[in-house]
């Protein structure tokens, strides 16, 4: 029996995945608006190509690819306008909605992680991708993905303990 | 179990920021259009998506500038919505190399053409080259005659003669040869000949 994905399924899928996708995109671009643009472009491209809705690794790989493209494209311009616009832009908007002090501390600690550990952590914790999926998205081995995840947790733990 | 289960639980309780309502509306509008059945987003549709994102980004920048008028305006002056494009460095390099090769070849051709083009001073007809060379002296070097056929036509009586004569016809190939002792060059001329001979016949 054929599994038909309806228009409503895509909408629900996006509504569920959007927060995690934007969080993932923000590991590459600091601006919320840029991250939303990236996620929109990635999701619409994913939908137009009619990829299987369950293939989340491919969706994240698309987000990553578009983000890196944007970084490369904007690198020269960013050097020129690095000063004033960055101050006024909403790039420093928080990635999380912390409700307690400990969550606030955790959010700050996540920001301090190395980028390659942070992107693995984001895919694993808030998007529930497997290490196999993460390895496919990033282009690394599963062992490397698992190692980066463990290093990230260890660094977070160490950071939190030192601030207690 | 690992030592991080408590930390993982804490992390999962930390919720990502909620996306803006504007994003949900934009994606919902995009989903209203028919999807492509034949693969990737290309051409105008991809450009449209990227152009929309670029416009929104520049609008945000402008708003930021309005909020902070003493800050620098990006991109020099005014709003410059540039379509983001990926530079294909390989194609660019190949094209540059081809253009450089073409220019080099074109320059070589121009130089050759200039060399061929006669100048005003040289337009006077030059003296014949042969006049400046020493006169060639071809000396006769030999004559050969090869008779390859002889036939006897019998007795004939030439007009005004009472005695008969025998007419003999011979065909041959004659070759004349000249040689220049100075250069060693030689000239050879070869031609066929036919000779008719009348031999008196005694009437004893």
Interface residues (C-beta under 8 A of the other chain):
Chain A: X7 X10 X11 X14 X15 X18 X19 X20 X22 X23 X32 X33 X34 X36 X37 X39 X40 X41 X43 X44 X45 X47 X48 X49 X50 X69 X70 X72 X73 X77 X80 X81 X83 X84 X85 X87 X88 X89 X93 X94 X95 X96 X97 X98 X102 X103 X106 X107 X121 X125 X126 X150 X153 X154 X156 X157 X160
Chain B: X2 X4 X7 X8 X10 X11 X12 X13 X14 X15 X16 X17 X18 X19 X20 X22 X23 X24 X26 X27 X28 X30 X31 X35 X36 X37 X39 X40 X41 X45 X46 X49 X50 X53 X56 X57 X60 X61 X64 X65 X67 X68 X70 X71 X72 X74 X75 X84 X85 X86
